Amino acid sequence: MERRSFVRQAGLAGVLAAGVAPAVVHAQANIRWRLASSFPKSLDTIFGAADVFAKKVGEMTGGKFQISVHAGGELMPPFGVVDAVKEGTVEIAHTAPYYFFGKDETFALGCAIPFGLNSRQNTAWMVEGNGLKLMREFYRNYNIINFLGGNTGAQMGGWYRKEVKSLADIKGQKMRIGGFAGRVLERIGGVPQNIPGGEIYQALEKGTIDAAEWVGPYDDQKLGFNKVAPFYAYPAWWEGGPQLDFFINTKAYEALSSEYKAIVEAATAAAHIDMQAKYDAKNPDALRQLVASGTKLFRMPKDVMDAAFKESQALYSELSAKNQNWKKVYEDFAKFRREQNLWFRFAEAGFDDFMQAQKL
């Protein structure tokens, strides 16, 4: 039977079952991309999402689409990845969007803002709400199209040389804090420091800073923060569910075939799920180990939480008055957060409150 006739009669399923690849699959070009991460290679969780993504793309294209993954600082500084993707220096980056709030505060809404969404709510806003649509409209200004790239879940509130017992203890305290949250910390008396993950330990050890936050027990233990600061706070009021992203240069993405675009989207979804699963699975044992080795846990004082909440809401109002990009996205974000908070108050919180009071 002539090949074209066979394909026409058997259909794609029959062709694949017979082990005969249709010409359209073979026509895909070999592609090589470079991915710049903002994270150190030592963290198999947050850096690892980029590895998962690249591996999935390679597997789903039979090795025709290869992506080399580079740790923060390898190709460019960790906070230089947006400019690199915008200019086409690299085709793709994996990062936390709020690192780039200095360019425009709207970047933070694509990741996490103080007293924002938890991880499930963030994914819901992005996928089923207007989050992805609105952020893509904004990122178009930077020649970027974004895809979900993982979520850490709610984070811990950081490592401190001295326990924070009240709002007064925040005054003058130099703290490494990621991205946009530093704006609120500053308003309640702290002195924010924006330092890449791979440089935090040295700054804390040398006393350049008084406190530092990163993610949670598993990563924090790997980075060794417990060796230089004994007090560990919870929760991080600034990161209820930070969303990581893959930033892809628009021209590079548009040059892909429709099949490769679908593969990229599927691979980012796999990486997104993998990252959160890793954190949820690895954090409990790491926290037990930290406490067993002498780490002292403390809950963030209520007056700190109240002051931070008040100042964050004031900041958001100020930004809405002067930044139209922020206003457009934040209004939708705030409406979605209000509805999610109403729902989670009942089933989710009710179940969690009961289960966390049980001896298991």
C-alpha positions in Angstrom: 0.0 0.0 0.0 1.3 3.5 -0.9 2.3 5.4 2.3 0.0 8.3 1.8 -3.0 6.0 1.2 -2.0 4.0 4.3 -1.9 7.2 6.5 -5.2 8.4 5.0 -7.0 5.1 5.7 -5.5 4.1 9.1 -5.4 7.5 10.7 -2.8 8.8 13.2 -3.6 6.1 15.8 -3.2 3.3 13.3 0.1 4.8 12.1 1.6 5.0 15.5 0.4 1.6 16.4 2.1 0.2 13.3 5.3 1.9 14.3 5.3 4.2 11.3 5.9 7.9 12.3 4.0 10.4 10.2 6.1 12.8 8.2 4.9 15.8 10.3 6.7 14.4 13.4 9.9 13.8 11.5 9.8 17.3 10.1 10.4 18.9 13.4 13.7 20.7 13.5 16.5 20.1 16.0 16.5 22.9 18.5 19.0 23.9 21.2 18.0 26.4 23.9 19.8 27.7 27.0 17.9 28.2 30.2 19.2 30.6 32.8 18.1 30.0 36.4 18.1 32.5 39.2 18.9 29.7 41.7 21.9 27.7 42.9 22.3 24.2 41.6 22.6 22.8 45.2 18.8 23.2 45.6 17.2 20.2 44.0 13.8 21.6 44.7 13.7 25.1 43.3 16.5 24.8 40.8 15.4 21.2 40.1 12.2 22.4 38.4 14.3 23.6 35.5 16.0 20.3 35.2 12.6 18.5 35.2 11.3 20.8 32.5 14.3 20.4 30.3 14.3 16.6 30.7 10.6 16.4 29.8 11.0 18.5 26.7 13.9 16.2 25.6 11.9 13.0 26.2 8.8 14.2 24.5 10.7 15.3 21.4 12.9 12.2 21.1 15.9 14.4 21.9 15.3 16.8 19.1 14.6 19.7 21.4 17.5 20.0 23.9 17.6 22.7 26.7 20.8 23.2 28.7 20.1 24.4 32.2 22.5 26.9 33.9 22.6 27.9 37.5 22.3 31.4 38.8 25.5 33.3 38.1 26.8 30.8 35.4 25.7 32.8 32.4 24.7 36.0 34.1 23.9 37.3 37.6 20.8 35.6 39.1 18.8 38.8 38.9 19.9 39.4 35.3 17.7 36.8 33.7 14.8 39.1 32.7 17.0 41.4 30.7 18.7 38.3 29.1 15.4 36.8 28.0 14.1 40.2 26.8 17.2 40.8 24.6 17.3 37.2 23.4 20.7 36.4 25.1 19.0 33.2 26.3 15.8 31.8 25.1 14.4 30.9 28.6 14.8 31.6 32.3 13.4 30.1 35.5 13.0 32.6 38.2 10.8 34.2 40.9 9.0 37.2 39.2 9.0 39.3 42.3 12.7 39.7 42.1 12.1 42.3 39.4 9.7 44.5 41.2 12.2 47.4 40.7 11.4 47.4 37.0 7.7 47.5 37.8 5.9 46.4 41.0 3.5 44.4 38.8 6.1 41.7 38.5 5.4 40.8 42.2 1.8 39.9 41.4 3.0 37.1 39.2 4.8 35.5 42.1 3.7 36.6 45.7 2.8 39.7 47.6 2.4 40.0 51.4 -0.9 38.5 52.5 -1.7 37.2 49.0 -2.8 33.8 47.8 -1.7 30.4 49.0 -0.3 27.9 46.5 -3.5 26.3 45.4 -5.2 29.7 45.1 -2.4 31.1 43.1 -2.5 28.2 40.6 -6.3 28.6 40.4 -6.0 32.3 39.7 -3.4 31.6 37.0 -5.1 28.7 35.3 -8.8 29.2 35.8 -8.9 32.9 36.7 -7.4 35.8 34.8 -3.9 35.6 36.2 -2.1 34.0 33.3 -3.9 36.2 30.8 -3.2 39.5 32.7 0.4 38.7 33.4 1.1 37.7 29.8 -0.3 41.0 28.7 2.1 42.7 31.1 5.1 40.6 30.2 4.6 41.4 26.5 6.3 44.7 27.3 9.5 42.7 28.1 9.3 40.3 25.0 8.4 37.5 27.4 5.7 34.9 27.5 5.4 33.1 30.9 4.4 29.6 32.0 3.9 28.3 35.5 7.2 27.0 36.9 6.5 25.6 40.4 5.3 26.8 43.8 7.0 26.4 47.2 3.8 26.5 49.2 3.6 28.7 52.3 7.1 29.6 53.5 8.8 30.0 56.9 9.4 33.4 58.3 13.2 33.3 58.3 16.2 32.9 60.6 17.1 35.4 63.3 20.1 35.9 65.6 17.6 37.1 68.2 14.0 36.0 68.7 11.5 38.6 67.6 9.1 39.1 70.5 7.3 42.2 69.3 7.2 44.8 66.6 9.9 46.8 68.4 12.4 44.1 67.6 11.9 44.7 63.9 13.1 48.3 64.1 16.5 48.7 62.4 16.9 45.0 61.8 18.7 44.2 58.5 17.0 41.3 56.9 17.5 39.5 53.6 14.0 39.3 52.2 13.0 38.4 48.7 11.7 41.0 46.3 8.7 43.1 46.9 8.1 42.1 50.5 11.0 44.4 51.5 8.8 47.4 50.7 6.4 46.4 53.6 9.3 45.4 55.9 10.7 48.9 55.4 7.4 50.4 56.4 7.3 48.6 59.7 10.9 49.6 60.6 13.1 46.9 59.1 15.9 47.3 56.6 15.4 45.0 53.6 18.3 43.4 51.7 17.8 41.8 48.3 20.5 39.0 48.2 20.6 36.0 45.8 20.1 32.6 47.5 23.7 31.5 47.0 25.0 34.5 48.9 22.8 34.6 51.9 24.8 32.3 54.2 27.9 34.4 54.0 26.0 37.6 54.7 24.4 36.0 57.8 27.6 34.4 59.0 29.6 37.7 58.7 26.9 39.7 60.4 26.3 41.8 57.4 22.6 41.1 58.0 20.7 40.3 61.2 18.2 37.9 59.7 17.4 36.1 56.5 14.5 34.2 54.9 14.7 31.8 52.0 12.0 29.1 51.6 11.5 26.5 54.2 13.2 23.7 56.2 14.5 21.5 53.4 16.2 24.3 51.5 17.2 26.2 54.6 18.9 23.2 56.1 20.8 22.6 52.8 22.0 26.2 52.9 23.1 25.9 56.5 21.3 28.8 58.0 20.7 27.0 61.3 24.5 27.0 61.8 24.6 30.8 62.0 21.2 31.8 63.4 19.3 29.8 66.1 15.8 31.3 65.9 13.4 30.2 63.1 10.1 32.1 62.6 6.8 31.1 61.0 4.9 31.9 58.9 6.2 34.1 56.2 3.4 36.7 55.9 5.0 37.8 52.7 4.9 34.4 50.9 1.7 32.4 51.3 2.3 30.6 48.0 4.9 32.1 45.7 4.6 31.2 42.1 7.8 30.5 40.1 7.8 31.1 36.3 9.5 30.1 33.1 10.1 33.2 31.1 10.5 32.5 27.4 11.6 35.0 24.8 8.5 35.7 22.7 10.4 35.5 19.3 12.0 32.2 20.3 8.6 30.8 21.4 6.7 31.9 18.3 9.4 30.3 16.2 8.3 26.9 17.6 5.9 24.6 15.8 2.5 24.1 17.3 3.6 20.6 18.5 6.7 22.0 20.2 4.6 24.7 21.8 2.3 22.1 23.3 5.3 20.1 24.5 6.7 23.2 26.3 3.4 23.8 28.0 3.1 20.2 29.1 6.7 20.1 30.4 6.2 23.3 32.4 3.1 21.8 34.0 5.0 18.7 35.0 7.8 20.9 36.5 5.2 23.0 38.4 3.6 19.9 40.0 7.0 18.3 40.7 8.4 21.3 42.6 5.5 21.6 45.0 5.4 17.9 45.6 9.1 17.9 46.5 8.6 20.7 49.1 5.6 19.1 50.7 7.3 15.7 50.9 10.7 16.9 52.1 9.9 19.8 54.5 8.5 17.7 57.4 11.6 15.6 58.0 13.9 18.5 57.6 12.0 20.5 60.2 12.2 17.6 62.7 16.0 17.4 62.1 16.4 21.2 62.5 14.5 21.2 65.8 16.5 18.1 67.0 19.7 19.9 66.3 18.7 22.9 68.5 16.7 25.2 66.2 14.2 27.3 68.2 10.9 27.8 66.5 8.7 30.8 67.2 5.5 32.2 65.8 5.6 35.7 64.3 4.1 38.0 67.0 0.6 39.2 66.3 1.6 42.9 66.4 4.1 42.3 63.7 1.5 40.5 61.6 -1.1 43.2 62.2 1.3 46.0 61.3 2.6 44.3 58.2 -1.0 43.6 57.1 -2.0 47.2 57.6 1.0 48.6 55.8 0.7 46.2 52.9 -2.9 47.2 52.2 -1.9 50.9 52.3 1.0 50.2 49.9 -1.3 48.4 47.4 -3.7 51.4 47.4 -0.8 53.8 46.8 0.4 51.7 43.9 -3.0 51.5 42.4 -3.2 55.3 42.3 0.1 55.7 40.5 0.8 52.5 38.5 -1.8 51.5 35.9 -0.1 48.2 35.2 -0.4 47.3 38.9 -4.0 48.6 39.2 -5.2 46.5 36.3 -3.8 43.2 37.6 -4.2 43.9 41.3 -8.0 44.6 41.1 -8.6 41.2 39.5 -6.1 39.6 42.0 -7.9 41.1 45.0 -11.3 40.1 43.8 -10.1 36.5 43.3 -8.4 36.5 46.7 -11.6 37.7 48.4 -13.6 34.8 46.9 -11.0 32.2 47.7 -10.7 33.4 51.3 -14.4 33.0 51.7 -14.3 29.4 50.4 -11.2 28.2 52.1 -12.5 29.6 55.4 -15.0 26.7 55.5 -14.0 23.3 54.1 -10.2 23.7 53.9 -9.6 25.6 57.1 -12.2 23.5 59.0 -10.6 20.2 57.9 -7.0 21.5 58.6 -7.9 22.9 62.0 -9.3 19.6 63.1 -6.5 17.4 61.7 -3.7 19.5 63.1 -5.1 19.1 66.6 -5.0 15.3 66.4 -2.2 13.1 67.6 -1.3 11.0 64.6 
